[in-house]
Amino acid sequence: MHLQFLTYSTFKPMKFFEYVKRESGDFKRFLVHPQRRKPNTESLTAIGARLLFLLALTLLFGIFISVLSTEFFMDWAGAESKMDMKAKYLPTRELLMVILFAPVMEELIFRAGLRKAKYSLFVCPPLLALALLAHKVALVLAIVICAIAIIDFFVRKRADVEAKTALKFARARSYLLRFPWIFWFYSLCFGFVHMSNYTVSGTPGLLMIVIVAPQFFAGLAVGYLRLRNGILSGMILHASYNCVLVAISMAAR
């Protein structure tokens, strides 16, 4: 029994730290050079473990930045979280909006197109403009995109099979070459959209970038999980992150 206890106590923590080291290394390498690879065929246990790891990582980062912002930046920027201004208990409708509707809609806008070039380049921009409440911009983008699609349709219709194939592969290579920029662009937009979570009475300037850094980092983590294990896993991580933040905010009042 004593030997078994020693074996368990010695190797279980080692396996845990090895796992954390491996997952951290994979995440770091992905952030240095984001790649659109096929989702891993992993067990639900492996996916769940990665989800919990990324959830813990984003929460730790978020708590650190939030404490830093509260101490040094929030008053300076004249910013106040709308969540902190609300009553102790959120209405059911608003609670569902934060932990269910928002994660699904935001993932469809910011991460659903990471595997599909057409969705990422043509569907996401108008949706992003709508998310930023820039309705006129969304309309203009939709019109421009429709015009491009119509022109492209007739160009491809007049081309022969060989030319169509060459054009398809050229576009795929171009998209993959620029994919890191596309990933970072949508992650940055995801962070900036969450500036609407704050009321600003001062002149925030670059300080708001620090304040919304947790959302930006969470977007990177969710995007990484989405590309590794699919859009549903990204939605679950997003919803879990929001749920924990709401629980912490409610408990702190």
N, C-alpha and C positions, 0 to 999 in steps of 0.2 A: 504493500500500500504506500509506503514511504517513497519507494522508487517511482511509482506511478505518479504520485503528487509532484515529485521533483521534475519528472519528464513533462507533465502538463504545464507547471508553472514556468518552466524554462523555455519551452518551444512555442507555446501559444502567443505570448507577447512578441516573440521574435517574428512569428508569421504575420502578426498584425503590423508591426513596423515595416516589414518587408513589403507588405501589401500597400501601405501608405506611401512608401518610397517609390514603388513601381507606378502607382496611379498618379502620384505627383509628377514623376518624370514624364509620363505619357501626356499629361495635361500641359506641362511646360513646353514639351516639344511641339505639341499641337498649336499652342499660342504663338510660338516662334514662326511656325510655317503651317497655317491651317490647310488641311487637305480634305477634299470631298471624296472620301473612300466609302465603299459599301458598308452597310451596318454589320456589325459582328453577329454571328450566330452563337449567342451565349445563352446560358441557362438564366431563368428568372432570378435565381440566387445571385449570380454574378452581376446581373444588371441592377438588382436591388442594392447590392453592396456598393457598387459605383455611385448609385444615386445617393445613398446615405453619406458616402465620402464627400461628394460634391456639395451636398446640402450642408454638412458640417463646415466645409471649407468656406463656402459663401457666407454662412452665418457668422463665422469667426471674423472674416474680413469685414463684413457689414457692421458688426458690433464695434470693432476697432475704429473704423472710419466714423461711425456715428458718434462714438464717445469723443473722438478728436474734433469732429465738426461742432458738437455741442459746446465743447470747451473753448474753441478758438475761432470758428468760422460762422456759426449760425447767427449770433448776435451782430457780428461784423457785417454780414451780408443782409441783415434784416430779414432772415428767412425763418419760417416756422412751418413745421410739418402739419398738414391738414388732418392727419390721423390723430395727432396729439390735441388738436382743437376740438375733436368730436366728443360726444358723450362717452361714458364708461362702457356702455354696451351699444354696439352697432346694430341698426335694424337688420332684420333677416335679409332683405333685398340687397342692402349695401354689402353685407357680409358675403353673400353669394357672388356678388359682382367682383369682389376682391379676390376670393379664393377659388372661384370656378370660372366665371365668364371672362374676366380679364386674362388669366393665363391661357385659355383656349384661343381667344381672339388675338392676343399679342403674339402667340406662337405662330398662328396662321399668317400674321403680317411679317414678322421679323425672321422666322426660322423655317417656315414651310418650304420656301423657295430655294433653300440651300442645296437641295439635290436636283432641282429642276431649273435649268437656265431660263426657260421661257417664263416660268412663274416668277423667278427672282428678278428678271429684267423688265417684265411687262406688267405683271399683276401687282407685285409688291409696291412699286413707286406710287401709284394712285392711292393704295390702301394706307401707305405711310403718310401721305399728305393728308388723308382724312383723319388719321390718328393724331396728327399735329393740328387738326382743326383748320387746315388750309384748304377749304372747299373749292375755291377758284383754281388753285394750283392743281388739285386733284382732277378737276374737270379738264384743264388744259393738258395735263399729262395723259389722261384717258383719250382725248382727241388725237394727240400726237402719236400715241402708241397704236391706235386704230389705223391711222394713216400709214404708219410704218408697216403694220401687218398686212394691209391691203397691197401696198407696193411690193412687199416681199413675196406675197402670194403670186402676183403676176410675173415677177422675176423668176421664181422657181418653176412656174408653170411653163415658161418658154424655154427653160434649160433642159438639156438631155439628162439621161440617167447618170452618166458619168460626172457631169458637172454638178448635179444635185448632191451626189455622194461626196464629191470633193468639198463642196460648200458646207455640207453637214459636218464633216470631220474638221474642217478649218475653224468653224464656229465653236465646236466642242473644245478644240485645243486652246483657242483664244479665251474661252470662258474659264477653263481650268487654270490657265496661266494667270488670270486676274482674280481667281477665286479668293486668295487671301485678302485682297483689297475689298472684295464684296462682303466677305465675312466680317471684317473689321468695321466697314461702313455701317452695316445693319446693327452691329453691336453698339456702336457709338450712338446711332439714332435711338436705339432702345434706351440707352442711358439718358439722352437728352429729353425724350418724351416724358420721363418721370420727373422732370423739373416742375411739371404741373401738380405734383404732389405737395408742393410748397407754396406758401404765400410769401411774397417778397416785398418789403417796404423800403429797403435801402437800395444801394447800388451793388448788386452781387458780383458782376463781372465774372472773372475766372473762378471765383470762390464756389460758384454753383457746381462747377465741374467736380470739385472735391466732395461736395455734399451729395451728389448723385453717383459718386464712384461705386458705392455698393451695388446699385442697380446695373451699372455698366459691367462690373465683375460678374454679377449673377447672370447677365446676358451671355457673357463668354462661356461660363460653365454650362448653361442650358444649351447653348449652341454646340458645344463640344459633345454633350451627352446625346443631343438630337442626331448628330452626324454618326456617332458610334452605335447608338441603339434605337434610333427611330424617333419620329415626332411625338409619339405617345409618351415615351420616357421623358422627353423634354417638358411636355405639358405637366406631367406628374411632379417633376422637380420644381418647376415654376410655381405650381399650386402649393406644394409643400413649403416652399420658401415664404410665400405670401402668408400662409396659414400660421407659421411660426412667428413671423413678424407681427401679425395681428394679435396673437396670443400674448406676446411679450409686451406690446403696447397697451393692451387691456389690463394686464397684470400690474403694470407700472403705475397705474392711475390710483 
